Each structure stands twice: as structure tokens, then as C-alpha cells.
Amino acid sequence: MQQKVKRTWKQVDGVLLFDKPVGMSSNDALQKARRLFSAAKGGHTGTLDPLASGLLPLCFGEATKFSADLLDADKTYEAELKLGVTTDSGDAEGEIRSIVAVDVEKTQIFDVLTRFTGDIQQIPPMYSALKRDGRPLYELARQGIEVERAPRSVTIHAIECLEFAGDRLRLRVKCSKGTYIRVLAADIGAALGCGAHLTALRRTEVGDLTLGGAVTLVELEALDEAQRLTRLAPVDALLQSLDRLDATPDASLRFRHGNPIDMPPGLCGKIRVYDGGQLIGVGEAGREGRLWPKRLVHLLT
């Protein structure tokens, strides 16, 4: 009987831009990548549905302290819609509700997309993780139970038509957090008068992070340990949208001990703070023009 080798977990700090395949949950992706790095601590920056592929930033070690910051970030997706067919889930995994002939001109597409740009209202789908009385809506949906959901405000910053051919429509959507692309697909189909559902979804951007530098699971498995570490972005990869302050040695010491420091004029909100070019934490502007520590990292050597 072959004896299992006990894994040694290590302190690994950084951000992995992971290109998640279709069919894998975000947690499965995290655990597979975490094992490949033998990382003692890991987390992701918000789930990506199993149906979807694309950019899933994974955080290890000290980077997990900032993973929640990307939950509020804008996202960009490439979505494929099938016109003329609606499903109960709004995507290809649901049961078909209706099939109608598609008679749509490209000018209609552009007109409808304009109407869905900006601040819009969405009714969350029943097949979602939102909860009612402690139960996820998708559990109720599987039992054939539908409950009333309040509309939510989201922002569609831009919609671009990438391709339109017959009953197939491909879009690029840049949107705010909380946007359901399958709801957007269904609503666009309804506005066109033929219905639609989402058949494919790929996330290409999360905040300032892009799919360009992402690695697939197959690529990651083919690398040795040293090569894998080179694919990690630094801890502050999640913080590039914040203003930067390079603290003096004295200020750095005070900040690392949880004390406020003076903040130069012109800075506001959350600030990433460095000591000798190394991230030591994130502070937030507070009273009397001082910068108060919010999250600190251990100095990495």
C-alpha cells in the first residue's frame, strides 16, 4: 500500500492571475492552485460561476488581506447570447421556457444596447446565491418556488457589439459590481422582442487586472516550483488604483505600530504605504489630516 506523502505548507505571498476554465468552481480553482504552490493561506477575490471562464485573481499569504478590495471593482466580460430562446435560469444550464423566431436587424441591436448603458435596474435571478430567510434562492428555484426579489441598481459602463449573426450575439460588457450578465442577456432579449439566454461568458478584466497575464491550470501544472513562483504578481498588484505614499523611516515605524502619520497635501481616501519601496500596508485619511493604518502586512524579506 502506497503511503501518502504529507504536504508541507509554506508562506507564499502574492497574486496569481488565473484563467479559470468552464466547469470549475472558483473554490476548486483556488484549492488546486493553492496545492500547486503549497501555500499555507489562500483566497479569491469574488466568485466566477462554473459556466464562466476567464480572469479569477487568486491571493496567497499577505495578499489575502486585500482580496476584499476587488469585490467592489468594475468587471469586463465577453458574453455570447442565443436570441429567440429563453430559459428559467437565464443561461444554457436552465430549462427552456420559450422558443420564437428571430427577426432582428443590427440597427435594433445598437438601439437596445444604448438603452442598457448607464445606471439600470436589475431583478436578481432565482438561480443565485442571494438568501431569503437564510436559504439561498437557488435552493428554492430547484424546488420550483419563486419569490419576489427587489430590483437592484447596477451600472453598465459600456456595451460593445462584437458580433451579430442570425440568432447569435456576442457582446463586451464593462459593468459595476453586482451585475448579473445572464439577467442582462435576458433583458436585452426581451427588449428585442424575441427573448435570449446566455450561452457563454468570459471575464477579461477585474479592476486594473487583465487576462493578458493570466495562466491556465494546465500551464501551471507544467511548471516546476521555482517557475510557478515567477508567475505570482506582488502583493500590491491589487492596490494599483490607490494613491501611493513612500513614508520616511520614522513615519514607517509609527505606521507599522498602528499609529497615524502625517499625510501630504493632495492625497485622500485609501492610500498604499511603502517603506524603502516595500508595501507595509494601507491607510485611510482620518481626522486632522492624518493617515490611519487600516491593514498592515509583514515586511517580506
KOLRO-402729 format. One record per residue: y, z, x of N, C-alpha, C in turn. Coordinates in pm, whole numbers, padded with zeros to 5 digits, always signed. Layout:
<rs>
YZXYZXYZX...
</rs>
This chain:
<rs>
-00120+00000+00085+00000+00000+00000+00125+00000+00089+00212-00095+00062+00332-00109+00144+00432+00003+00112+00480+00067+00218+00574+00177+00199+00716+00123+00190+00789+00175+00094+00928+00132+00076+01015+00188+00187+01104+00102+00237+01198+00146+00339+01320+00207+00271+01352+00330+00308+01466+00397+00248+01597+00333+00296+01681+00298+00201+01807+00234+00235+01908+00336+00286+01980+00297+00388+02088+00381+00441+02221+00328+00391+02287+00404+00305+02415+00362+00251+02525+00393+00352+02622+00303+00361+02727+00315+00462+02865+00310+00397+02963+00357+00473+03102+00345+00431+03148+00202+00459+03167+00127+00355+03215-00011+00366+03343-00020+00284+03451-00067+00343+03580-00073+00275+03629-00218+00271+03664-00264+00152+03718-00399+00141+03695-00457+00003+03738-00582-00013+03730-00652-00141+03651-00781-00120+03550-00800-00203+03471-00923-00199+03511-01011-00317+03556-01132-00286+03584-01230-00392+03452-01298-00423+03392-01259-00534+03258-01303-00570+03265-01410-00678+03190-01518-00657+03180-01625-00755+03056-01599-00839+03076-01532-00953+02964-01491-01038+02902-01611-01109+02769-01619-01108+02705-01729-01181+02692-01699-01330+02668-01801-01409+02641-01784-01551+02510-01707-01567+02505-01617-01665+02383-01544-01695+02372-01408-01629+02462-01377-01539+02460-01247-01470+02572-01159-01524+02538-01034-01552+02643-00941-01597+02727-00899-01477+02845-00848-01505+02934-00802-01398+02872-00687-01321+02803-00597-01393+02742-00483-01324+02626-00527-01236+02547-00624-01283+02438-00676-01200+02495-00739-01073+02605-00813-01088+02669-00875-00972+02714-00769-00873+02774-00663-00924+02820-00555-00837+02705-00491-00762+02598-00459-00833+02485-00389-00770+02415-00477-00667+02401-00607-00695+02338-00697-00598+02422-00706-00471+02553-00722-00488+02642-00733-00372+02647-00600-00297+02651-00491-00370+02657-00359-00306+02534-00335-00219+02417-00376-00268+02294-00359-00188+02297-00446-00063+02349-00567-00075+02355-00655+00042+02445-00598+00151+02548-00524+00112+02638-00461+00209+02595-00318+00244+02496-00266+00169+02456-00124+00182+02577-00033+00165+02665-00071+00075+02790+00001+00054+02767+00126-00029+02814+00240+00019+02792+00367-00049+02866+00374-00183+02978+00304-00192+03058+00312-00314+03110+00173-00350+03101+00139-00478+03148+00008-00522+03194+00009-00666+03275-00088-00701+03322-00102-00839+03378-00242-00857+03393-00282-00984+03455-00413-01009+03589-00394-01079+03659-00503-01097+03798-00496-01144+03811-00540-01290+03705-00524-01366+03706-00569-01505+03594-00668-01526+03525-00657-01639+03404-00736-01661+03435-00883-01689+03336-00964-01654+03334-01106-01686+03204-01129-01761+03212-01183-01883+03095-01199-01968+02983-01274-01897+02856-01243-01929+02744-01318-01870+02755-01468-01893+02810-01511-02007+02826-01653-02036+02922-01720-01939+03014-01642-01883+03118-01698-01797+03077-01693-01650+03135-01784-01573+03117-01784-01428+03255-01768-01363+03254-01755-01231+03381-01757-01159+03419-01626-01094+03548-01611-01072+03601-01506-00986+03582-01366-01043+03509-01283-00968+03491-01143-01001+03517-01062-00874+03639-01009-00858+03667-00928-00738+03586-00798-00742+03511-00772-00634+03431-00651-00622+03492-00563-00513+03499-00434-00540+03565-00342-00448+03463-00246-00388+03478-00220-00259+03391-00125-00190+03475-00018-00121+03421+00104-00119+03485+00213-00047+03625+00243-00096+03721+00246-00002+03858+00282-00034+03924+00184-00132+03876+00061-00136+03935-00037-00227+03911-00003-00373+03808+00078-00402+03780+00114-00541+03895+00197-00601+03976+00259-00515+04088+00338-00566+04193+00251-00634+04189+00121-00606+04291+00032-00660+04233-00072-00756+04104-00060-00788+04040-00161-00873+04102-00167-01012+04146-00052-01063+04204-00050-01198+04335-00128-01205+04402-00147-01091+04530-00218-01092+04514-00362-01139+04396-00422-01118+04375-00560-01158+04339-00574-01306+04312-00463-01371+04281-00470-01515+04401-00525-01592+04521-00496-01544+04643-00541-01611+04691-00677-01563+04621-00736-01467+04667-00861-01407+04642-00980-01500+04726-01083-01486+04703-01207-01558+04576-01274-01505+04512-01352-01590+04390-01424-01553+04408-01574-01584+04337-01658-01509+04336-01801-01536+04191-01846-01554+04168-01925-01658+04033-01972-01691+04033-02123-01710+03917-02183-01685+03890-02318-01729+03784-02308-01837+03817-02356-01956+03732-02339-02073+03692-02474-02130+03568-02481-02177+03520-02601-02245+03489-02569-02390+03543-02648-02481+03525-02627-02625+03447-02744-02683+03364-02713-02781+03300-02817-02862+03365-02815-02998+03432-02924-03031+03500-02935-03159+03401-02970-03270+03433-02926-03391+03352-02962-03507+03240-02865-03539+03216-02767-03452+03109-02671-03475+03164-02530-03455+03145-02444-03554+03185-02304-03541+03060-02217-03535+03070-02105-03465+02959-02009-03457+03010-01870-03492+02917-01781-03525+02959-01647-03568+03014-01563-03452+02982-01601-03328+03031-01526-03212+03149-01595-03144+03177-01719-03183+03285-01794-03119+03243-01864-02992+03116-01845-02951+03067-01913-02831+02929-01973-02858+02870-02031-02752+02745-02105-02769+02624-02015-02795+02640-01883-02777+02528-01792-02799+02513-01752-02946+02613-01783-03027+02610-01742-03167+02536-01841-03256+02518-01799-03382+02455-01885-03482+02560-01977-03544+02520-02100-03567+02612-02199-03622+02650-02163-03765+02779-02168-03791+02831-02140-03925+02867-02267-04000+02924-02365-03928+02966-02488-03995+02966-02603-03896+02942-02724-03950+02950-02847-03872+03030-02948-03954+03136-03000-03896+03216-03100-03965+03246-03215-03868+03280-03328-03926+03315-03444-03844+03447-03419-03772+03458-03472-03652+03579-03455-03570+03662-03582-03576+03783-03569-03625+03876-03682-03631+04011-03633-03579+04021-03624-03447+04137-03564-03383+04194-03659-03279+04326-03674-03279+04394-03756-03179+04448-03665-03068+04469-03725-02952+04517-03646-02838+04654-03587-02865+04738-03657-02940+04870-03604-02973+04859-03475-03054+04755-03467-03139+04733-03344-03215+04695-03228-03123+04615-03260-03022+04575-03157-02925+04699-03097-02860+04787-03183-02810+04907-03134-02741+04995-03052-02835+05006-03096-02960+05088-03023-03057+05032-02884-03083+04901-02876-03101+04837-02747-03130+04846-02654-03010+04825-02707-02890+04831-02622-02771+04969-02561-02753+05072-02637-02787+05208-02585-02779+05225-02465-02872+05163-02472-02988+05173-02363-03086+05103-02236-03039+05007-02250-02947+04935-02133-02898+04987-02084-02763+05101-02135-02720+05161-02092-02594+05267-01986-02623+05267-01880-02542+05363-01771-02561+05294-01648-02615+05369-01563-02683+05314-01441-02742+05246-01477-02874+05117-01445-02885+05043-01477-03007+04965-01353-03052+04912-01360-03172+04828-01254-03227+04682-01300-03228+04593-01212-03187+04450-01240-03192+04378-01129-03266+04281-01166-03348+04193-01067-03409+04069-01056-03320+04044-00940-03261+03928-00925-03172+03799-00965-03242+03706-01025-03171+03580-01069-03232+03488-00952-03261+03399-00970-03357+03299-00867-03383+03205-00853-03264+03175-00964-03198+03090-00956-03080+03177-00920-02959+03214-00792-02952+03295-00741-02842+03258-00596-02819+03304-00542-02706+03271-00404-02669+03368-00302-02730+03466-00350-02806+03555-00257-02875+03474-00168-02969+03521-00045-02987+03441+00050-03063+03504+00085-03197+03418+00112-03294+03458+00163-03425+03372+00286-03453+03436+00401-03468+03365+00527-03489+03261+00551-03379+03298+00516-03257+03210+00543-03143+03104+00439-03118+03096+00337-03204+02992+00234-03186+03057+00102-03147+03001+00033-03047+03054-00099-03010+03042-00196-03127+03144-00281-03142+03143-00376-03252+03023-00470-03247+02977-00504-03125+02866-00599-03119+02738-00541-03180+02723-00406-03176+02606-00346-03241+02612-00364-03392+02731-00349-03448+02748-00371-03592+02725-00518-03626+02778-00607-03542+02764-00751-03567+02617-00792-03570+02536-00735-03481+02394-00768-03476+02320-00722-03600+02379-00625-03671+02320-00577-03796+02378-00650-03917+02461-00749-03890+02522-00824-03999+02638-00754-04065+02691-00651-03998+02803-00574-04053+02933-00624-03991+03030-00655-04076+03162-00694-04027+03266-00596-04077+03350-00548-03988+03453-00452-04024+03589-00514-03995+03690-00460-04058+03826-00511-04039+03877-00472-03900+03940-00569-03831+03998-00544-03700+04146-00577-03704+04225-00490-03646+04370-00513-03643+04403-00621-03540+04498-00710-03570+04541-00810-03472+04601-00744-03349+04588-00810-03235+04644-00760-03109+04734-00867-03050+04841-00823-02987+04934-00916-02922+04886-00947-02781+04879-01076-02750+04848-01121-02614+04947-01232-02580+04951-01266-02452+05043-01371-02408+04966-01484-02340+04986-01604-02389+04931-01724-02326+05045-01785-02245+05040-01768-02115+05149-01817-02030+05151-01970-02023+05033-02030-02024+05026-02177-02015+04888-02224-02060+04886-02338-02129+04760-02407-02162+04775-02552-02119+04678-02599-02043+04680-02738-01996+04553-02808-02043+04567-02925-02101+04452-03006-02141+04400-03080-02018+04279-03046-01974+04221-03110-01858+04142-03235-01894+04082-03233-02013+04000-03347-02056+03978-03340-02206+03982-03453-02272+03951-03462-02414+03873-03590-02438+03750-03575-02488+03666-03691-02514+03578-03662-02635+03610-03725-02746+03530-03708-02868+03537-03567-02922+03427-03494-02909+03422-03356-02959+03426-03255-02844+03464-03300-02725+03465-03213-02607+03608-03199-02556+03650-03073-02540+03786-03044-02495+03781-02943-02382+03843-02976-02268+03849-02884-02155+03993-02841-02134+04010-02708-02118+04144-02651-02106+04153-02561-01984+04275-02549-01929+04305-02445-01832+04403-02349-01899+04368-02221-01899+04447-02121-01970+04486-02009-01875+04616-01983-01865+04665-01865-01793+04714-01766-01897+04661-01644-01893+04686-01552-02004+04698-01408-01955+04745-01323-02044+04759-01180-02015+04625-01111-02032+04622-00984-01991+04502-00903-02011+04473-00893-02161+04346-00873-02194+04308-00854-02333+04292-00980-02414+04311-01096-02351+04296-01223-02424+04149-01260-02436+04106-01292-02557+03970-01341-02580+03975-01493-02585+03916-01558-02484+03921-01704-02479+03837-01765-02591+03728-01701-02630+03648-01757-02741+03721-01747-02874+03803-01643-02890+03887-01636-03010+03993-01746-03005+04051-01767-02887+04148-01875-02871+04084-02010-02903+03961-02031-02857+03890-02156-02885+03870-02176-03035+03826-02070-03102+03803-02078-03246+03933-02102-03322+04041-02037-03279+04170-02053-03346+04227-02193-03324+04208-02247-03203+04253-02384-03178+04175-02482-03265+04044-02460-03275+03962-02545-03361+04006-02540-03506+04038-02418-03554+04085-02403-03692+04217-02476-03713+04307-02467-03615+04436-02534-03625+04422-02686-03624+04317-02736-03560+04291-02881-03559+04220-02927-03686+04173-02831-03766+04111-02865-03893+03964-02898-03884+03903-02879-03767+03762-02914-03752+03676-02799-03702+03741-02692-03659+03666-02580-03602+03624-02610-03458+03586-02504-03386+03541-02520-03248+03476-02391-03201+03399-02404-03094+03349-02284-03027+03347-02308-02877+03340-02199-02803+03344-02203-02657+03204-02233-02603+03192-02335-02519+03062-02370-02461+03052-02335-02313+03163-02321-02244+03160-02284-02103+03293-02221-02065+03286-02127-01971+03409-02057-01928+03396-02023-01780+03501-02054-01705+03503-02023-01561+03638-01962-01527+03633-01843-01465+03757-01777-01425+03793-01819-01283+03916-01864-01267+03958-01917-01137+04062-01830-01067+04131-01742-01141+04232-01656-01079+04235-01520-01148+04257-01416-01068+04283-01281-01118+04404-01230-01041+04518-01219-01108+04639-01183-01038+04670-01285-00929+04687-01238-00806+04715-01327-00693+04588-01376-00624+04472-01330-00670+04346-01369-00608+04294-01498-00671+04237-01586-00589+04190-01715-00639+04044-01737-00602+03983-01831-00671+03842-01864-00650+03820-01935-00517+03928-01986-00457+03915-02064-00334+03841-01994-00222+03860-01864-00209+03795-01791-00100+03671-01714-00143+03620-01743-00263+03508-01666-00317+03375-01712-00258+03276-01623-00261+03143-01651-00208+03040-01633-00320+02939-01718-00322+02833-01706-00422+02726-01610-00373+02637-01569-00463+02528-01481-00426+02434-01549-00326+02405-01676-00348+02317-01750-00258+02377-01756-00117+02507-01781-00108+02574-01786+00021+02572-01649+00089+02594-01545+00010+02597-01410+00065+02460-01369+00118+02354-01405+00045+02218-01369+00087+02178-01440+00215+02237-01556+00241+02201-01634+00360+02267-01581+00487+02363-01489+00474+02435-01437+00590+02368-01311+00643+02386-01285+00771+02339-01157+00824+02447-01052+00799+02418-00927+00837+02510-00817+00804+02648-00836+00863+02655-00877+00988+02785-00895+01052+02864-01007+00986+02797-01115+00949+02865-01227+00884+02916-01188+00746+02841-01107+00676+02884-01064+00543+03015-00985+00551+03024-00900+00651+03145-00819+00664+03269-00905+00685+03253-01022+00745+03368-01111+00766+03417-01172+00635+03335-01167+00531+03375-01222+00402+03453-01122+00317+03467-00999+00368+03543-00899+00294+03693-00913+00323+03772-00916+00217+03917-00909+00232+03955-00762+00253+04071-00734+00315+04110-00595+00338+04139-00522+00208+04144-00390+00218+04166-00305+00101+04292-00344+00025+04398-00382+00098+04525-00412+00031+04530-00551-00031+04418-00623-00034+04415-00754-00099+04449-00744-00247+04423-00628-00305+04451-00607-00447+04598-00573-00474+04675-00552-00368+04809-00495-00384+04921-00588-00341+04890-00716-00322+04988-00807-00264+05110-00831-00353+05098-00803-00481+05212-00823-00571+05314-00708-00561+05278-00598-00494+05368-00483-00482+05459-00497-00361+05579-00440-00372+05668-00433-00256+05604-00349-00147+05645-00377-00022+05586-00308+00093+05690-00222+00164+05645-00104+00208+05728-00015+00289+05650+00024+00414+05708-00003+00530+05650+00041+00656+05718+00172+00694+05645+00280+00681+05702+00414+00698+05713+00451+00846+05809+00536+00877+05820+00592+01011+05704+00690+01031+05671+00727+01155+05562+00823+01177+05582+00954+01101+05706+01006+01102+05731+01132+01031+05712+01116+00880+05766+01006+00827+05753+00981+00682+05607+00958+00645+05537+00888+00730+05395+00862+00706+05316+00991+00697+05344+01083+00787+05274+01212+00787+05301+01289+00659+05428+01290+00616+05462+01360+00491+05393+01294+00373+05394+01162+00369+05334+01088+00258+05184+01116+00248+05117+01114+00365+04972+01136+00366+04935+01277+00324+05029+01369+00333+05003+01506+00290+05051+01529+00146+05081+01421+00076+05114+01432-00066+05258+01464-00098+05346+01449+00001+05487+01480-00021+05569+01352-00038+05679+01360-00115+05763+01241-00134+05840+01207-00008+05876+01079+00003+05956+01033+00117+06074+00953+00064+06175+00934+00150+06290+00854+00111+06249+00709+00091+06312+00646-00007+06281+00507-00037+06403+00421-00009+06388+00313+00069+06502+00226+00099+06559+00165-00028+06689+00135-00029+06751+00069-00146+06684-00066-00174+06680-00102-00302+06626-00232-00340+06481-00230-00381+06410-00120-00351+06270-00109-00390+06260-00029-00520+06160-00062-00601+06142+00011-00726+05996-00002-00771+05960+00082-00868+05824+00075-00921+05721+00124-00821+05605+00060-00822+05498+00095-00729+05520+00025-00595+05494+00098-00487+05517+00047-00352+05391+00072-00268+05348-00028-00192+05238-00006-00096+05299+00039+00036+05242+00144+00092+05300+00210+00209+05206+00195+00329+05265+00160+00445+05188+00135+00567+05234+00226+00680+05141+00252+00770+05169+00325+00893+05114+00242+01008+05203+00187+01091+05158+00105+01201+05081-00017+01158+05118-00074+01043+05050-00193+00992+04926-00164+00912+04892-00037+00894+04772+00001+00822+04808+00067+00689+04745+00022+00581+04772+00079+00450+04734+00226+00447+04826+00310+00396+04793+00452+00380+04795+00495+00233+04847+00409+00146+04844+00444+00005+04949+00370-00076+04956+00407-00202+05053+00351-00296+05137+00464-00351+05268+00443-00352+05359+00541-00409+05434+00483-00528+05502+00570-00599+05580+00526-00715+05717+00592-00712+05819+00513-00742+05956+00565-00741+05970+00678-00841+06030+00786-00796+06048+00902-00883+06191+00950-00881+06206+01074-00911+06340+01131-00922+06409+01136-00786+06540+01134-00791+06626+01146-00672+06600+01036-00569+06557+00918-00618+06538+00805-00529+06432+00824-00425+06328+00901-00457+06222+00928-00360+06093+00860-00404+06008+00836-00307+05880+00769-00332+05769+00874-00329+05699+00887-00442+05597+00990-00456+05457+00930-00442+05370+00991-00363+05233+00939-00346+05157+00940-00479+05087+00829-00506+05003+00819-00625+04856+00805-00587+04828+00719-00490+04691+00703-00440+04697+00691-00288+04614+00769-00220+04610+00767-00075+04474+00717-00028+04474+00650+00087+04349+00607+00147+04331+00679+00280+04207+00692+00321+04180+00748+00453+04214+00643+00557+04277+00683+00664+04308+00590+00771+04178+00534+00828+04170+00403+00834+04050+00336+00881+04062+00308+01030+03957+00327+01102+03961+00303+01248+03873+00186+01284
</rs>
